[in-house]
């Protein structure tokens, strides 16, 4: 990263993050340089954390101490005063002077992980501060759902997967990546729920705090949903999709993304962050022909694309035939659910109950997915 030079292994993140929306504990800052302190306080504010500021290594073992702080930022003016402190990971030596030859000796003396020069390393340092404050661990299992043809039922499956994951106890976020899909908040009956929608994230380019994102979104059926409002906006910039999905994944658990069939820049960014994609294909010849074109475009970005075949079937077709025709691994068959249309028309979101073909499919999918490797 710009302006950063490592002197040892990267610092390890601390334990679990605080609850969404809370002001999180920030780093311990050690400096008497007012200009450097102003810069570090500004970066901590950008990361959404509250730092502890001292001139020398603080005594004691409580909050904000040398040993307990999630990160220690030592100004190059204070390095000499930190000699003799216990060795720990997560110590960064920070300053402005790009040409100070003594900084390397100071870094070794205090056991710093790396040396940072501002302003070049500001972007990296903000990310690092936010990461350790959030306690970044295993990223969310992120699954995208794409319709192989019009009316394939991809949005319904995406909603049902998210509702089922939440019902099984997973921290879950449902992201509506299809601006022409009608809104997943409507599908879940949450169109009037308070919270932020996509237009309010359209200008996001840098880092979005995971906890702040989660807390700001509408809640429905035990999950958080990022959908569209009823306005005219029909696109999400690539940078915004990257920032929002990265924040969602850092929270862990499960992220389900409903994606359009057309792979534009925003959809390509979402595809790049998926662990797997599910291509929903009705069991008819025209749908298979359309799905082949969709799979070709999606496959240029996403290597793990699998097919879900939805009945009923045209004569001579079954789920194996469809998967073989597309050359994709088969996740399974989604039989026709005779009660689904009535439920949706009656305001019952897909996946709320544990009965029916759709509910059984989603439950089995998550059981296999999580058993395949812990939360991966």
C-alpha positions as CSV (number, residue, x, y, z in Angstrom):
1,X,0.0,0.0,0.0
2,X,1.2,3.6,-0.6
3,X,3.4,5.0,2.1
4,X,3.5,1.8,4.2
5,X,6.5,-0.4,4.8
6,X,6.3,-3.7,6.8
7,X,8.8,-4.6,9.3
8,X,7.2,-7.9,10.5
9,X,4.0,-10.0,9.9
10,X,0.7,-8.2,9.6
11,X,-1.1,-7.5,12.9
12,X,-3.9,-9.9,13.7
13,X,-7.4,-8.5,14.2
14,X,-8.9,-8.6,17.7
15,X,-12.1,-10.3,18.8
16,X,-15.8,-9.9,17.8
17,X,-17.1,-6.5,16.8
18,X,-19.5,-4.4,18.8
19,X,-23.2,-4.2,18.0
20,X,-24.2,-2.4,14.8
21,X,-24.5,1.3,15.1
22,X,-22.4,1.7,18.3
23,X,-19.4,3.9,18.3
24,X,-16.5,1.4,18.4
25,X,-13.3,1.4,20.4
26,X,-10.5,2.9,18.3
27,X,-6.7,2.7,18.5
28,X,-4.4,4.0,21.1
29,X,-2.6,7.1,19.7
30,X,0.8,8.1,21.2
31,X,2.1,11.4,20.0
32,X,2.8,15.0,21.1
33,X,2.9,16.3,17.5
34,X,-0.2,18.4,17.1
35,X,-0.2,18.2,13.3
36,X,0.1,14.4,13.3
37,X,-2.5,14.1,16.1
38,X,-5.0,16.2,14.0
39,X,-4.5,13.9,11.0
40,X,-4.9,10.7,13.1
41,X,-8.0,12.0,14.8
42,X,-9.4,12.8,11.4
43,X,-8.7,9.3,10.1
44,X,-10.3,7.7,13.2
45,X,-13.4,9.8,12.7
46,X,-13.5,8.6,9.1
47,X,-13.3,5.0,10.3
48,X,-16.1,5.7,12.8
49,X,-14.1,4.9,16.0
50,X,-13.2,6.7,19.2
51,X,-9.4,6.6,19.9
52,X,-7.5,7.0,23.2
53,X,-4.8,9.6,23.1
54,X,-1.6,9.7,25.3
55,X,1.8,11.2,25.2
56,X,3.6,8.1,26.5
57,X,2.7,4.5,27.1
58,X,-0.2,4.5,29.5
59,X,0.0,2.5,32.8
60,X,-2.5,-0.1,33.7
61,X,-4.3,-2.9,31.8
62,X,-7.8,-1.3,31.2
63,X,-9.4,0.0,28.1
64,X,-7.0,1.9,25.8
65,X,-3.9,0.4,27.4
66,X,-0.9,-0.6,25.4
67,X,-1.8,-4.3,25.7
68,X,-5.6,-4.1,25.3
69,X,-6.0,-1.5,22.5
70,X,-7.1,-3.1,19.2
71,X,-4.4,-1.0,17.4
72,X,-1.5,1.2,18.6
73,X,-0.5,4.2,16.4
74,X,2.9,5.5,17.6
75,X,4.0,8.9,16.3
76,X,7.6,9.0,15.2
77,X,8.1,11.7,17.8
78,X,7.0,9.3,20.6
79,X,8.9,6.2,19.5
80,X,11.7,6.7,22.0
81,X,9.2,6.9,24.8
82,X,7.8,3.5,23.8
83,X,11.0,1.6,24.2
84,X,10.7,-1.2,26.7
85,X,6.9,-1.6,26.2
86,X,5.8,-5.2,25.9
87,X,5.9,-6.7,22.4
88,X,2.6,-7.1,20.7
89,X,1.1,-7.2,17.2
90,X,-0.8,-4.2,15.9
91,X,1.8,-1.5,16.5
92,X,2.2,1.0,13.6
93,X,4.8,3.7,13.5
94,X,3.3,6.8,11.9
95,X,4.8,10.1,10.7
96,X,5.1,12.7,8.0
97,X,8.8,12.8,7.3
98,X,9.4,10.7,4.1
99,X,13.2,10.9,4.4
100,X,13.9,10.1,8.1
101,X,16.6,7.4,8.1
102,X,16.2,6.7,11.8
103,X,12.6,5.6,11.5
104,X,13.6,2.0,10.7
105,X,15.7,1.7,13.8
106,X,12.8,3.1,15.9
107,X,10.4,0.7,14.3
108,X,12.6,-2.3,15.3
109,X,13.1,-1.0,18.8
110,X,9.4,-0.8,19.5
111,X,8.4,-3.9,17.5
112,X,6.2,-2.1,15.0
113,X,4.5,-4.1,12.3
114,X,5.1,-1.4,9.7
115,X,6.0,2.2,9.1
116,X,3.4,4.5,7.7
117,X,4.1,7.9,6.0
118,X,1.2,10.4,5.8
119,X,-0.5,11.5,3.7
120,X,0.4,8.7,1.3
121,X,-0.9,5.9,3.6
122,X,-4.1,7.6,4.7
123,X,-6.5,5.4,2.7
124,X,-4.8,2.2,3.9
125,X,-4.7,3.4,7.5
126,X,-8.4,4.2,7.6
127,X,-9.2,0.7,6.3
128,X,-6.9,-0.8,8.9
129,X,-8.4,1.2,11.8
130,X,-12.0,0.2,10.7
131,X,-11.0,-3.4,10.2
132,X,-9.6,-4.0,13.7
133,X,-12.4,-2.0,15.3
134,X,-15.0,-4.2,13.5
135,X,-13.1,-7.3,14.4
136,X,-13.1,-8.5,10.8
137,X,-13.2,-12.3,10.7
138,X,-14.6,-14.8,8.2
139,X,-16.5,-12.9,5.5
140,X,-20.1,-13.6,4.8
141,X,-21.0,-16.5,2.5
142,X,-22.2,-14.5,-0.5
143,X,-24.5,-16.1,-3.0
144,X,-26.0,-14.4,-6.1
145,X,-29.2,-15.4,-7.9
146,X,-29.6,-14.7,-11.6
147,X,-32.6,-15.5,-13.8
148,X,-31.7,-17.5,-16.9
149,X,-34.7,-16.0,-18.7
150,X,-37.5,-13.6,-18.0
151,X,-39.9,-14.7,-15.3
152,X,-37.6,-17.4,-14.1
153,X,-38.3,-16.6,-10.4
154,X,-34.8,-15.5,-9.4
155,X,-36.1,-12.7,-7.1
156,X,-38.4,-15.1,-5.4
157,X,-35.6,-17.6,-4.8
158,X,-33.3,-14.9,-3.6
159,X,-35.9,-13.7,-1.1
160,X,-36.7,-17.2,0.1
161,X,-33.0,-18.0,0.5
162,X,-32.5,-14.9,2.6
163,X,-35.6,-15.4,4.8
164,X,-34.6,-19.0,5.3
165,X,-31.0,-18.2,6.3
166,X,-32.4,-15.6,8.9
167,X,-34.9,-18.2,10.2
168,X,-32.0,-20.6,10.7
169,X,-30.2,-18.1,12.9
170,X,-27.7,-16.6,10.4
171,X,-26.9,-12.9,10.3
172,X,-28.4,-12.2,6.9
173,X,-28.5,-9.3,4.4
174,X,-30.4,-9.3,1.1
175,X,-29.1,-7.0,-1.6
176,X,-31.3,-6.0,-4.6
177,X,-28.9,-5.7,-7.5
178,X,-31.6,-5.5,-10.1
179,X,-32.9,-2.0,-10.5
180,X,-35.7,-3.2,-12.8
181,X,-36.9,-6.0,-10.6
182,X,-39.7,-4.1,-8.7
183,X,-37.9,-4.0,-5.3
184,X,-37.2,-6.8,-2.9
185,X,-38.5,-4.8,-0.1
186,X,-41.9,-5.1,-1.7
187,X,-41.5,-8.9,-2.1
188,X,-40.8,-9.1,1.7
189,X,-43.7,-6.7,2.6
190,X,-41.3,-4.1,3.8
191,X,-41.7,-1.3,1.3
192,X,-42.9,1.0,4.1
193,X,-40.2,0.1,6.6
194,X,-37.8,2.9,7.6
195,X,-34.3,2.7,6.4
196,X,-31.9,3.7,3.6
197,X,-32.3,2.5,0.0
198,X,-29.9,2.3,-2.9
199,X,-30.1,5.9,-4.1
200,X,-28.6,7.0,-0.7
201,X,-25.6,4.9,-1.4
202,X,-25.1,5.8,-5.0
203,X,-22.2,8.2,-4.3
204,X,-20.3,5.8,-2.1
205,X,-16.8,5.3,-3.4
206,X,-14.5,4.6,-0.4
207,X,-15.1,2.4,2.5
208,X,-18.5,1.9,4.0
209,X,-18.6,0.8,7.6
210,X,-20.2,-2.6,7.9
211,X,-22.0,-1.9,11.2
212,X,-23.3,1.4,10.0
213,X,-24.6,-0.2,6.8
214,X,-26.4,-2.9,8.6
215,X,-28.0,-0.6,11.1
216,X,-29.2,1.8,8.5
217,X,-31.1,-0.7,6.3
218,X,-34.8,-1.7,6.7
219,X,-35.4,-4.8,8.7
220,X,-37.9,-7.5,7.7
221,X,-38.3,-11.1,8.9
222,X,-35.0,-11.2,10.8
223,X,-32.8,-9.8,8.1
224,X,-31.7,-6.5,6.6
225,X,-32.6,-5.6,3.0
226,X,-31.0,-3.1,0.6
227,X,-33.5,-2.4,-2.1
228,X,-34.7,0.4,-4.3
229,X,-37.1,3.3,-3.6
230,X,-39.9,4.2,-5.9
231,X,-37.9,6.8,-7.7
232,X,-36.5,6.9,-11.2
233,X,-32.9,5.8,-10.5
234,X,-32.0,2.7,-12.6
235,X,-28.3,2.2,-12.0
236,X,-25.8,1.8,-9.2
237,X,-22.2,3.0,-10.0
238,X,-19.6,0.3,-9.9
239,X,-17.8,2.0,-7.1
240,X,-20.9,2.1,-4.9
241,X,-21.6,-1.6,-5.5
242,X,-18.1,-2.5,-4.6
243,X,-18.1,-0.4,-1.4
244,X,-21.5,-1.6,-0.2
245,X,-21.0,-5.3,-0.9
246,X,-17.5,-5.3,0.7
247,X,-19.1,-3.8,3.9
248,X,-21.9,-6.3,3.8
249,X,-19.4,-9.2,3.5
250,X,-17.3,-7.9,6.4
251,X,-20.2,-8.4,8.8
252,X,-20.1,-12.2,8.3
253,X,-23.0,-14.6,8.1
254,X,-24.9,-14.7,4.8
255,X,-25.3,-12.2,2.0
256,X,-27.8,-12.9,-0.9
257,X,-27.7,-10.8,-4.0
258,X,-30.5,-10.7,-6.6
259,X,-28.8,-9.9,-9.9
260,X,-30.1,-8.8,-13.4
261,X,-29.5,-10.9,-16.4
262,X,-27.6,-8.2,-18.2
263,X,-24.0,-8.0,-17.0
264,X,-23.2,-4.2,-16.8
265,X,-20.4,-2.7,-14.8
266,X,-22.4,-2.8,-11.5
267,X,-23.5,-6.4,-12.0
268,X,-19.9,-7.4,-12.9
269,X,-18.6,-5.9,-9.7
270,X,-21.3,-7.8,-7.7
271,X,-20.4,-11.0,-9.5
272,X,-16.7,-10.6,-8.6
273,X,-17.6,-10.6,-4.9
274,X,-19.7,-13.8,-5.0
275,X,-18.7,-17.1,-3.6
276,X,-21.2,-18.8,-5.9
277,X,-24.0,-17.9,-8.3
278,X,-27.3,-19.7,-8.9
279,X,-28.7,-19.5,-12.4
280,X,-32.5,-20.2,-12.2
281,X,-33.8,-21.8,-15.4
282,X,-37.3,-23.0,-16.1
283,X,-37.6,-26.4,-17.7
284,X,-38.4,-25.4,-21.3
285,X,-36.4,-25.1,-24.4
286,X,-36.6,-21.3,-25.0
287,X,-35.6,-20.7,-21.4
288,X,-32.6,-23.0,-21.8
289,X,-31.5,-21.1,-24.9
290,X,-31.8,-17.8,-23.2
291,X,-30.0,-19.1,-20.1
292,X,-27.1,-20.2,-22.2
293,X,-26.4,-16.6,-23.3
294,X,-26.8,-15.4,-19.7
295,X,-24.4,-18.1,-18.4
296,X,-21.8,-17.1,-21.1
297,X,-21.8,-13.5,-19.9
298,X,-21.8,-14.3,-16.2
299,X,-19.1,-16.9,-16.6
300,X,-16.7,-14.3,-17.9
301,X,-16.6,-12.9,-14.3
302,X,-17.8,-15.6,-12.0
303,X,-16.1,-19.0,-12.0
304,X,-18.6,-20.8,-9.7
305,X,-21.9,-20.7,-11.5
306,X,-24.5,-23.5,-10.8
307,X,-28.0,-24.1,-12.1
308,X,-31.3,-24.4,-10.3
309,X,-33.9,-25.9,-12.6
310,X,-37.6,-24.9,-12.0
311,X,-40.5,-27.1,-13.0
312,X,-42.8,-27.8,-14.6
313,X,-40.9,-29.3,-17.6
314,X,-41.6,-29.4,-21.3
315,X,-41.9,-32.8,-22.8
316,X,-38.6,-34.7,-22.8
317,X,-36.8,-32.4,-20.4
318,X,-35.7,-32.8,-16.8
319,X,-33.3,-31.1,-14.5
320,X,-30.3,-33.3,-15.6
321,X,-31.0,-32.5,-19.2
322,X,-31.1,-28.8,-18.5
323,X,-27.9,-28.8,-16.5
324,X,-26.1,-30.9,-19.2
325,X,-27.3,-28.6,-21.9
326,X,-25.9,-25.6,-20.1
327,X,-22.7,-27.4,-19.0
328,X,-23.2,-26.3,-15.4
329,X,-23.2,-28.1,-12.1
330,X,-26.8,-28.9,-10.9
331,X,-27.7,-27.6,-7.5
332,X,-31.1,-29.2,-7.6
333,X,-34.7,-29.1,-8.8
334,X,-37.1,-26.5,-7.6
335,X,-40.5,-28.1,-8.2
336,X,-43.6,-26.1,-9.0
337,X,-45.1,-24.7,-5.8
338,X,-48.9,-24.6,-6.3
339,X,-49.4,-22.4,-3.2
340,X,-46.6,-19.8,-3.9
341,X,-48.6,-17.5,-6.1
342,X,-51.4,-17.3,-3.6
343,X,-49.0,-16.6,-0.8
344,X,-47.2,-13.8,-2.6
345,X,-50.5,-12.2,-3.7
346,X,-51.6,-12.4,0.0
347,X,-48.5,-10.6,1.2
348,X,-46.7,-13.7,2.6
349,X,-43.0,-13.5,1.7
350,X,-41.3,-16.6,0.2
351,X,-39.5,-18.8,2.7
352,X,-41.4,-17.6,5.8
353,X,-42.8,-21.1,6.5
354,X,-40.8,-24.3,6.7
355,X,-43.2,-26.3,4.4
356,X,-43.5,-26.4,0.7
357,X,-41.0,-27.2,-2.1
358,X,-39.4,-23.7,-2.0
359,X,-38.9,-23.8,1.7
360,X,-37.5,-27.3,1.7
361,X,-35.1,-26.4,-1.2
362,X,-33.7,-23.4,0.6
363,X,-33.3,-25.2,3.9
364,X,-31.4,-28.0,2.2
365,X,-29.3,-25.6,0.2
366,X,-28.0,-23.7,3.3
367,X,-27.4,-27.0,5.2
368,X,-25.2,-28.2,2.4
369,X,-23.5,-24.9,1.9
370,X,-22.5,-24.4,5.6
371,X,-21.6,-28.0,6.0
372,X,-19.2,-27.7,3.1
373,X,-16.8,-25.7,5.1
374,X,-18.0,-24.2,8.3
375,X,-19.5,-20.9,7.2
376,X,-18.1,-21.1,3.7
